[in-house]
Amino acid sequence: MSEPDKIEPNLTAVRLIVCELRYEGGTSVNDGQIFLAIHRELGGYDGPYPKAQKHQIPASNMVVGEGGVQESAATSQRAWRLLSEDDRWVVTFAPESFSLQATGDTAWEGLFRDRLASVIDAVTKHITPVMEQRLGLRCVVQMTASSLGAPHEWRRYVSPELLGLALHEQLGPTLVALEQLTTSDAGNGARCTIRGGFFPDPVHDNIPTYRLDIDVHREGLRGFDPAGIKASGLQFVVLDRHTPGCMY
């Protein structure tokens, strides 16, 4: 993640949003010419992603033997990445998948939606996938506050729907950590999973930290429909943006 954005002197927050689409069929992105064509389509070295690089994605193989399912030696997949000058924006192209990731305030604005649509158009033009396998959007907000000592004190920054027991008159002040998990029907075959809670962050001298992790996704093979994918992906962005959560 990038450097945290200052909300006020005693509170810092890091935001991350990533949308990934897995597909089947089409031209292999391992062809360097295809990758370069996509880069040019997205503005090339003078566009929003002037940095291009190879990238290795870790992968593991599961082997079924007499002893059951076992994990064999780890392997890796070759991928390509495009990055903005400040590394806050990352587009990753792997065999049969691509993703757009952003950190910072711009992740929540229309700029993410516009760039996601541009990436989908570029993939459609140069890779021509045949089927969609999985479409998912994940948003993470992590806040650290040196001035807050207990979970119930976060009511100024986190919606009460997510605070749960932290607001209990007797139990709230005694909580050291809190974790909640919910799964809901997001409509049109999609699911929304929300994980939220507090924990003492050992990386920052055990300062109280709140983390909200929202995952909206749909799975199942269907024809690769760029217009439908963009409409659903942007709907996911809107849903995540308006899920009860952080109040700043």
N, C-alpha and C positions, 0 to 999 in steps of 0.2 A: 504494500500500500504506500501511497505518497505521504508526505508530511501532513500531519493533522491540521484541520482548519480551526482557527480560533473562534469560539462562540462568545466567550467572555473570559476574563483573566483566569478564572478557576476551573474552566471547563473546556476540554478539547474534544474534537470529534473527527473520525475518519469515515468517509463514505466510499463504498464500492458498489458498482453495478456491472453485471456481466450477462450478456444474452448469448446462448449457444444453440446452434441448430445442427443436428445430426441427420445425414441424408444417405441415400444409396444411389448408385449409378452416376453416370456422367464422366467427364474427362478427369484424369488424375491431376491433382494439384501438385504432385511431385515433379511434374514437368516444369522446369524453370521458366520456360516461355509463357506458360499459362499464368504463373505467379506474377511475372513481369507485366503481362497484359492486364491483370487485375489491379496491380499497383498503378499503372498508367490510368486506368479507369477511375481510380480513386484520387487522382491528382498528381501522382508521381512524386518525384523528389521536391517539387515546389508546392505540394498539397499539404493536407493536415497530417500526413504520415511520411515524413521525409526519411525516416530510418527503416531500412529493410534488413532482415537477418534470418539465418537458419535457426531452428529451434528443435530441441529433442523433447518429446513428451514421454515420460515413463509409462510403461505398460507391463502388466504381468500376465503370464499364461497359466491357466488352470489345467492340470492333468488328472484324469480319472484313472486310478490304478487299484490294485488289490487292497491297499490301505485306505481307499476312499479318495476324496478330492484333495489334491495337493497342489501347491503353488510351485511352479518351476522357476528357473532363473529369470530374473527380470530382464525385459527387453525394452526397447524404446522405438518410438515412431518419429520419423523425420517430419518436421512441420516448418512453416514459414511464418514470420511475424512482421507486422508493420507497426511502427511506434511513432507517436508524436514527438516533437522536440523535447518536451519535458517529461516524457514517459507516462503521462497520465492517461493516454489513450493507447490501447493495444488491440490490434486485429490479428487473430491467429487462424491460420489455414492448415488443417491437418487432413489426412486421408479420411474422407467421408464426414467431415465436420468443419465448422468455422464458428468463430465467436468474436464478439466486440466487448471490450472491457474498458471502464472509465472510473477514475477516482476524482474526488473533489466535488464542489458545488455544481459544476456543469453536468455531472452525471444525472441530475434530476431534471434538467431543463430540456426544452425541445431539441437542443443540439444533439442529444443522444438519439432521439427518435429519428432525426434527419440522417444521421450518420449510419444508423442501423439499416434504414431503407436503402441507402447508397451501397452498402456492403451486399445486401441481398440482391440488388440489381446487378452488381458486378459479378457475383457468383452465378446468377442465372444466365448471364450472357456468355461467360467464358468457361464455366464448368458444366452447365446444363444438367443439374441433378434430375433424377427420375422420380424418386420418392422421398418424402419426409419421414424421418424415423422418430425424432424427438425434438421438441422446441421448448426451451426453458429460459427463464429469467431469474436471476438471483440478485437481491439487494442486501447489503450489509451496512449497518451503522454501528460503530463502536465508540462509546463516549467514556472519557476518563475525567474524574473531578477530584482534585486534591482536597477540596473543601467539604465534600460530602462523606460522612462517616458511616451511614447505614442505608440500606435499600429504600426505606420509607422516605428518605430525604430527597429522592429523585422526582417527586411529584411535580416539581417545577418544569421538568424537561421531558418526562415520559407520560403518555396518556394513562389515566387510571385503569383502563381496560387491561393494560399489560402489566400493571404493578401487582395485582392479585393480593396475596397475603402480606405483601410489604406495607399495605395500607391498614392492616389489622391493628387495632389500638394496642393490644397486648403483645401479639406475636411480631409485628413489624419491627419494633426497635431491637428485637433479639436476633433477627436474621443476619447470618454471616454471608450466605450466598442463596441465590434463588434461580431456578430454571423452569421454564414453561414451554410446552410443545402443543401446538394445535394444528389440525389438518382440516381443511374445508373444501367444499365444491366451488370452484371458481367459474363454473359454467362452461358450456361448449366442450366438455370432456377434459377440462383442465382441473388440476388440484393446486391448492395453495397451502404450503406448510410454513408456519411461523414459529421460530425458536427465539425466545427472549429471556434474558435473565441477568443477574449480577454475579460478579466474582471478584475476589481480590487478585489483582494482576501482579504476578511475581516479577514481570519485566519492569514494572514501574513501582517497585518498593511496596507491593501489595495495596496500591491505591484502588479504591472501589471503582469498578468498571462496569458499564452496562453495554450489552451487545444485543442487537436486534437483527435477525437473519431471516429474510423472507425469500421463499423459493416457490415460484409459480411455473408449472410445466404441464405439458400434455405429451402423451406417448401413443404410439400406434402407427403402423404404416399407412400412408395415404399419398395420393399423387402430389408431386411438388408443384404447389400453386403459389407463385411469388406474391400475388396480390393478397391472397388469403393469409399467407405467412406474415406479411407486413401488417395486415390488419390485426391479427392475433398477437403478434409481438408487441405492437404499440399498445394494444389493449392491456397486455401484461404490465407494461410500463406504467400506465395510468392506474391500474389496480394497485401496484406496489406503492406508487406515490401517495395514494389515499388510504392505505391501510393504517388503522390507528397505531401510532407509534410515537416517534419523537416530535416534540411540540415546538421546535425552534424553526 
